Amino acid sequence: MAAKQLDLNFLTWEIDTTGRYLLDEMCHLSARHKTSTFDEYIMPHRNITYSSSRKIQLYTLSIGMYRSLRKTTNGMVIKTNTEIACLSDFIDWLAKRGTTPVVLMCFEPYEYSPFILLQALKRYSLLEKFKSVVHGFANVYAFIKKKCKKSVSSMSLRTLAKILLNKNNIKSLDSQCRAELVNEILAHLSEDSENPDQNFSQEMLQYVCTVDEIDERLCTKLVKRDVQASLKPIFIPYLKEFKHRRRALVLRNLLTYNSSPSVDYSTLKTFWSKGPDEFKKEIFQCISGPEADVNDLVGIISYHFQNIETNSTQVPLPEIESKMNALQLDK
């Protein structure tokens, strides 16, 4: 990796967002580097979802022409900044942390925060300026999990802080608190070595991804998201029902993740125009997966296009399910 030839400057960062999807926005950006801290709130255009509001203890309130970001605990109005101003301040703050390229370390089981940050930077054409300061990102979740797998059963920040730092009374886990906790945990795990900074940098290199690599992953995810959105007419009846949702997601993933390239709605429509037999052959050729799953997928899509051709009204899910079973085709 190219990072092995660089002297990198590692620091922790965290964000709070309005939700957990790629279309959500940042509402709190925090970072920690030794004794210096960056912490700013952002006024999002989207409202914060209920689940995110409970986690980060923030909510948005609009009254007429006025909009505010408030704490859920006491309703206090929080001083916020615009997204572009916050990003510019963040880049300037990173540039002052030293002359070596920066690596932003985040603690999360699933990679999400870098994608939200890169999308925000692209909206205001700040990505090139950001890349001039930041070398890449590192998810320290895997690093900490490898270090603590024998001593810690749960990898939540509260558990790690309780066992490693002897902190039992953590009231909230907003982005600022998480950034500080991760910084203290990493310092604790490195304090036994003779040269903590150098040893830590060498161990973290394998977890570093450049900004360009993260950007490529983001573009791939956005393409997958667009494909899933195009398949909505086929799968929406099943996704609305809890008992069918899990199965519908598995079948939809066959089209988005188990095919190369991803198969969208227009491609399925082209396959169907060739006739049912050719449609089935095309599906089996472009999709790799269990035979039973592909057969179920063929049945659902076939029924959808047959229902459109006959201009019949939408039938309830149990009837769709029985029709799907009737349309099962032998490979």
N, C-alpha and C positions, 0 to 999 in steps of 0.2 A: 504494500500500500504506500502511496505517495506520502502519507502522513508520517511514516517512519523516518523520513529525511528532514522533518521540520521540528523546530522547537516550538511547541504549542502551549498556549495559555488556557488552562481549563477553569471554567467557572460554572456555577449552577444557575439555572433559570427555570421559571414555572409560569404558566398562564392559567387564568380562569376564563371560561368561555360561556356563551349563552346556551350551549348544548353540546352534543357529542357527534355532530355530523360535520362534513366538510364545508357545508354552507353556513355554519355558525361563525360567530365573531368573538374576538377577544373583548373582555371587559376589565381585566386586571393583568398587568404585566409586571413581573418581579424578577430580579436577578441578584446574586450574591457573589462577591469576589473578595476574599480575605476580610478586610474591615470596611469595604465599600459596598453600598446597597443601592439598587435601583428599584423604585416602587412607584407605579403610576396607575391610576384607574382610567378607563376609557368608556365613553358613552357609546353603547352599541346601537345600531339601527334596529336590530331584532330584539324582541323581548326575551328575557331569560326564562328558560323552561322551568317547570315546577321541580323536577328532579335536580337540576343544576342549582336552582335557587336554594334548596335545602342543603346542598353540599357546600356551596361557597358563601351562603348566608348573605346574598345580595338579591335585589329585585329592582326592576325598572317601573317607573310610575309616570304616566303621561296625563297632564291636566291641561286641556286646551292646547295652547301653543307651547307649553312648557313641559319639559321632560327631565326627569332626575333619576339618579342611581342612588339607592338607599340600602341601608343594612336591615336585615329582617329582624334582628334582635331588638332594636330600639327605634327603627324608622328614621335614623339620622341620615341627612342628605350628605353624600360624599362628593368632594371636589373632583371633577373629571376633566379629561383632556380629549381632544379629537384624536382619532386613530393616527392620522398622518403626523401630527405633532408628537405623539407618544413614540412612534417608530423612529422619527428623526432624533428625538432625545435619547432613545435607547442606543442607536448607532453611534451617536456622539459619545455616550457614556462608555460604550465598548471600546471605542478608539482611544480613550484615555487610560485604559487598563494596562497599556504597555505597547511595545513595538512588535511583539510576536503575534502571529495569527491566533485568533480566539476559537476555542471549541466550547459550544454551549451544551452543558450536561443537564439532562432532564430525567426524572424518575417516573416512569409509567410502564405498565405491563404491555400496552399496545401503542405503537408509534402513532401519535396524533398531533401533538403540539407543534412540531416542525412544519407540518402541512398547513396548519392554520396561519402560522407566522409567515410562511412563504407566500401564501395567497394574499395576505394583507400587504406585504411588500410589493407584490406585483401590481396591486391596484393603484399604487402611487408611484410606480417606476423607481422604487428604491432598492431593487434587488441587486443591481450592480454595485451600488454604494455599500450595501450590506456585505457582499462577497469580498469587497476590498479589505474588510476588517475581520470577517468570520471565515475560518477555514471549513468548519463543518459542525455536525451535531454528534452527541454521544448519549445513548440511553444507558444510564447507570443501573437500571433495574437488573439487567443480566449480570453486571459486575458485582453488585451487592448480593445477589442471589447465589452466585458462585462462592463468594467469600463466607456467607453466613448459612449455607445450606445445612450444616451439621449442628448449628446452635440455635437457629430460629426456624420455627415451623410455619409461621405466617409472615408474608413479605409486605404487609401493610406498613405505612410509615409510623402509625401509632405504636405498633408492636415493636418495630425496630428502635424507635426512640425510647420505649420503655425498657427494653433489654440492654441496648448498647449505651444509651445516654442517661439512663435512670430518670427519665422524664415521664411522670405519670399523669399530670394534669394539663393535657393539651386540649384547650376548649374548642379551637377552630383549626381548620387546615386550609386556609386560603393560600393563594400562590406565594405570598411573602413568607408565610410560616413554612410551607413546604420547601422553598428554596433554602431557607436557613437550616432546616432540619437535615436536608440532604447534604448540605455543605458540612455540617457537624458530624454526620455519620461517616462521610468519606474521610474526614480528618481523623476520626477515631479509628477507622480501619487501617490507616496508614501510619499511625503514630509509633508502631513498634519497629519500623525499619530505620536503618541508619540515615538514609537520605530519602525522606518521605516524598518530597516533590518529584524527584527523578524516578523513583520506583513506581510511584503512582502513574506518572506519564507513560512509562513503558507498558504497564499493565493495561492502561486504558486505550492504547493505540488500536487494539483489535476490535474495539467497540465504536470506533470513530467512522462516520460516514461524511463525505464531503457535501457541500451545499448542492452541487450539481447532481450527485447521486440521489439525494432526497427529492430534488426537483423532478427527476425522471420518475421516481416512484409516485409522486403527486400527479404527474400527467397520466400515468397508467391508471391510478385510482379515479381520476376525473372521467376518463374514457369508460371505465367500468360503471361509474355512476350514471353516465348518459345512457349506456346500454340498458341498465336496470330501469331507468325512467321510461325508456321506449317500450319496455315489456309490461308496463303497468296495466294496459287494457286486458291482458291475458290473466295476470295473477292477482289483480286487486280483489276479486270476490273471495279468494282464499286467504289473502293477507288480512282481511277484515275480521275473520273468524279465528279466535285464539286456538281452537283445537286443530285447525288446518294450517296455521301460520308456519309452524316449524317445517312441516313437510313441503309447503310451497316455497320456502326459502331454499331448501335443499335442491329442489327441481330448478328454481331460477338460477342458482349458482352453476348448474350444468351449462347454461347458455353464456354466462358471464366469465366464469373462471376455468371451466373444464373444456373449453373449446378454443381453438386458435385459428383465426382471430375470433373475438367475441361475436356472438350472433344476436343482432338486434331485431326489432319488429319488422323493419322493411325487408331484411334478409329472409325472415320466416315467411313473409307474404310472397316473396319471389319463389321460395321453395314450394309453397302451397299451390301456386299457379301452374306448376308442372304436373299436378295430379297427386292423389293420396299416396300411390305407390312410390313415385319418385320423391315425394316429400319425406317419406319414411327413410328411404335410402340416403338422402342428403343429410338428414339428422344423425343417422348412425355413422356417417362418414366424418362429420365435423365435430362430433361430441364424443368424448371419452368418459365413460362412467359405467356403473353397474347396469346390467341389461334391464333389470326391473325398473330402475329409476328412469332410464331412457324411454322405456315403453310407457310409463306413466306420463312422462313429458309429452310424448307423441299424442297420447290420448287427450290430454288437456288442450294442447294447441289445436289439434284436429277439431275438437268440439267447438273451440272458440271461433275458428274460421267457418265452420259449418253453420254456427249460429248467426254469424254476420251475413252469410250468403242467403239464408232463408228469411232474414229480417225478423226473426222471432224475438219476443221479449226476453229479458234476462230471467232465468229460472232460479229458484233457491238452491243453496249449496248442496243439500242432499241429492237433489235431482241431477245436478251437475256431476256429483260424485258417481252416481249410478251410470250416467251416460259415459263418464270417463272409463269406468270398468267395462262397459259394453264395447268401447272402442279399442280395447287392448289388442295389439297386433303381435303375432308371433314373429320373432326375428327370422 
